[in-house]
Amino acid sequence: MKIEDLCQSPLFYHIEPKDIEGLLNCLGAYTREYKKGEIIYSALDTISAMGLVLSGQVRIEQTDVWGSQNIFGYICEGQVFGETYACAPEEKLMVDAIAAKDSSILFLNVQKVLTTCSSACVFHSRLIANLLTVMARKNLSLSRKINDISRRSIRGRLLSYLSFQAIQNGSNTFTIPFNRQELADYLCVDRSALSKELGKMEQESLITFHKNQFSLHSAARELLFTK
């Protein structure tokens, strides 16, 4: 990702490329490369820098003492991760950040982001506003997941998740970003039980699916608020 491409990242919206270059120098930004599967941040770490994905993809997950994983989501090119913990550097991470693909990560010291320089540049103030927007959107995403997994049954969790995906895509046919194991981890359910429930829902004409492409049928609507 070039300096010009950073303008497309939500963190640098409405900041000119010439200003981004100077801003990165001011913030002491640096880049690191990671191979697929390599740990970027580990649970119980304390951090002062957030990461921005220049290329590749980062998976945010939590592993319990028995080894079960709960996937919180994927961070794609132009998106940031670790910003909440970097804003509270005394707090230990509750999650791992792992390279889901070979990745290049730009690191930014959050305290430097939040502290404007003596000239109080307009674009630095814009960066702070952008960071707050990014954090607010992530909080909303976490709230949506809590809503999904608050349903008691696997079917209820699936209906809640798939319903939102249909709304977000503006169509009852859509592609989700998870494979079966990842979807099971996201919804905090067993993979085999998830696959079995998906099969039942298709037999009952509630959904049709192929791999990670789904169609949500109207018959599923009346079940959404009862499962």
VOGU-3710 file (C-alpha; in Angstrom, 3 decimals, decimal comma):
1> mkiedlcqsp> 0,000/0,000/0,000  1,470/3,346/-1,080  1,068/6,688/0,698  -1,632/7,588/-1,824  -3,481/4,371/-0,985  -3,534/5,243/2,722  -6,047/7,973/1,864  -8,558/5,142/1,365  -8,071/3,879/4,917  -10,756/5,090/7,349
11> lfyhiepkdi> -7,936/6,247/9,637  -6,675/8,721/7,031  -9,933/9,908/5,472  -9,749/13,514/4,216  -5,999/13,755/4,807  -3,870/14,569/1,757  -0,996/12,228/0,750  1,574/14,994/1,323  0,243/15,466/4,858  0,156/11,718/5,562
21> egllnclgay> 3,867/11,378/4,821  4,764/14,125/7,281  2,291/12,749/9,805  3,853/9,278/9,715  7,278/10,769/10,419  5,842/12,796/13,300  4,234/9,678/14,787  7,351/7,533/14,494  5,489/4,991/12,367  7,231/1,787/11,303
31> treykkgeii> 6,382/-1,279/9,212  6,860/-5,008/9,887  6,254/-8,072/7,750  4,517/-11,224/9,053  4,118/-14,698/7,577  0,739/-16,444/7,615  0,058/-17,830/11,088  2,617/-15,597/12,792  1,476/-13,894/16,005  1,450/-10,102/15,895
41> ysaldtisam> 0,032/-9,486/19,371  -0,534/-12,124/22,058  -3,134/-12,243/24,812  -1,777/-10,749/28,060  0,553/-8,415/26,120  0,387/-4,697/26,857  0,808/-2,470/23,808  1,285/1,175/22,956  0,954/0,948/19,171  -1,996/0,056/16,981
51> glvlsgqvri> -1,545/-1,732/13,676  -2,826/-0,810/10,230  -2,905/-3,571/7,618  -1,005/-2,429/4,524  -1,381/-5,817/2,815  -2,690/-9,228/3,834  -5,184/-9,900/6,605  -5,173/-10,209/10,410  -7,411/-12,509/12,467  -8,509/-11,450/15,948
61> eqtdvwgsqn> -9,271/-14,430/18,152  -9,496/-15,553/21,747  -8,395/-18,981/22,978  -9,623/-20,364/26,298  -7,698/-22,602/28,677  -9,035/-25,723/26,881  -7,888/-24,503/23,481  -11,304/-23,524/22,110  -11,159/-20,508/19,835  -13,569/-17,624/19,458
71> ifgyicegqv> -13,010/-15,512/16,355  -13,881/-11,853/16,807  -13,272/-10,936/13,200  -10,801/-10,238/10,405  -8,884/-7,022/9,793  -8,402/-6,325/6,082  -6,205/-3,914/4,127  -6,596/-0,332/5,282  -8,183/-1,312/8,615  -6,656/-0,966/12,071
81> fgetyacape> -6,445/-3,227/15,134  -5,221/-2,937/18,706  -6,276/0,700/18,988  -8,461/0,214/22,081  -5,691/-1,475/24,078  -3,111/1,027/22,835  -5,324/3,797/24,227  -5,167/2,038/27,625  -1,564/0,723/27,616  -1,825/-0,612/31,177
91> eklmvdaiaa> -4,564/-3,063/30,126  -3,523/-6,571/29,052  -4,863/-7,913/25,777  -7,684/-10,444/26,010  -7,181/-11,566/22,405  -4,512/-12,648/19,940  -3,828/-10,860/16,654  -2,560/-13,362/14,088  -1,579/-12,929/10,439  -4,286/-14,774/8,475
101> kdssilflnv> -2,165/-14,263/5,335  1,336/-13,003/4,681  0,913/-9,432/5,870  2,589/-6,044/6,063  1,617/-4,000/9,117  2,124/-0,288/9,776  2,421/0,483/13,493  1,434/3,834/15,003  2,049/4,950/18,575  -1,427/5,887/19,830
111> qkvlttcssa> -0,213/8,330/22,483  1,557/10,279/19,734  -1,631/10,142/17,675  -3,654/11,576/20,562  -1,107/14,278/21,373  -1,108/17,030/18,755  2,148/18,729/17,880  2,890/22,363/18,785  1,564/23,595/15,450  -1,748/21,798/16,058
121> cvfhsrlian> -2,027/20,738/12,412  -5,563/20,449/11,078  -4,780/17,051/9,577  -3,607/15,735/12,969  -6,944/16,763/14,469  -8,634/14,969/11,570  -6,625/11,829/12,375  -7,882/11,879/15,981  -11,478/12,303/14,783  -11,021/9,414/12,333
131> lltvmarknl> -9,659/7,189/15,096  -12,703/7,896/17,272  -14,975/6,989/14,353  -13,111/3,721/13,782  -13,418/2,802/17,456  -17,128/3,655/17,525  -17,801/1,439/14,515  -15,937/-1,454/16,114  -18,005/-1,072/19,265  -21,134/-1,308/17,141
141> slsrkindis> -19,775/-4,440/15,453  -19,106/-6,028/18,840  -22,635/-5,130/19,923  -23,972/-6,932/16,849  -21,999/-10,050/17,745  -23,303/-9,945/21,315  -26,817/-9,755/19,881  -26,121/-12,771/17,646  -24,686/-15,021/20,338  -27,274/-14,001/22,932
151> rrsirgrlls> -29,765/-16,289/21,142  -30,092/-19,604/22,982  -30,125/-21,955/20,008  -27,720/-22,433/17,117  -30,583/-21,741/14,725  -31,361/-18,499/16,509  -27,739/-17,394/16,284  -27,598/-18,264/12,606  -30,825/-16,437/11,835  -29,671/-13,359/13,710
161> ylsfqaiqng> -26,301/-13,322/11,923  -27,658/-14,105/8,450  -30,460/-11,567/8,811  -27,961/-8,788/9,489  -25,791/-9,897/6,559  -28,819/-9,707/4,260  -29,628/-6,208/5,510  -26,016/-5,080/5,203  -25,742/-6,397/1,636  -29,167/-5,111/0,594
171> sntftipfnr> -30,091/-8,550/-0,709  -31,330/-11,874/0,603  -28,458/-13,497/-1,317  -24,997/-12,649/-0,040  -21,506/-13,937/0,714  -20,233/-14,112/4,283  -16,525/-13,625/5,192  -16,272/-16,920/7,124  -15,752/-20,564/6,264  -17,614/-23,179/8,372
181> qeladylcvd> -15,070/-23,368/11,173  -14,723/-19,605/11,334  -18,498/-19,140/11,401  -18,763/-21,704/14,212  -16,039/-19,892/16,144  -17,707/-16,518/15,565  -21,067/-17,800/16,822  -19,415/-19,731/19,681  -20,858/-23,109/18,656  -19,517/-26,532/17,701
191> rsalskelgk> -18,717/-26,865/13,988  -20,421/-30,233/13,476  -23,548/-28,987/15,284  -23,507/-25,865/13,116  -23,222/-27,887/9,900  -26,063/-30,158/11,022  -28,300/-27,168/11,773  -27,505/-25,563/8,421  -28,568/-28,794/6,713  -31,853/-28,832/8,624
201> meqeslitfh> -32,545/-25,201/7,789  -31,984/-25,885/4,101  -34,296/-28,921/4,212  -36,967/-26,722/5,794  -36,537/-24,147/2,983  -35,357/-21,460/5,386  -32,053/-20,993/3,566  -30,009/-22,267/0,661  -26,232/-22,123/0,654  -23,091/-23,179/-1,157
211> knqfslhsaa> -19,832/-22,775/0,715  -19,969/-19,204/2,048  -22,759/-17,927/-0,221  -26,206/-17,867/1,371  -29,780/-17,081/0,410  -32,146/-16,271/3,266  -35,761/-17,168/2,450  -38,877/-15,362/3,637  -39,949/-18,375/5,729  -37,048/-17,632/8,070
221> rellftk> -38,382/-14,187/8,968  -41,096/-15,354/11,363  -38,579/-17,522/13,235  -36,015/-14,792/13,820  -37,598/-13,369/16,945  -38,615/-16,703/18,438  -35,318/-18,606/18,405
//
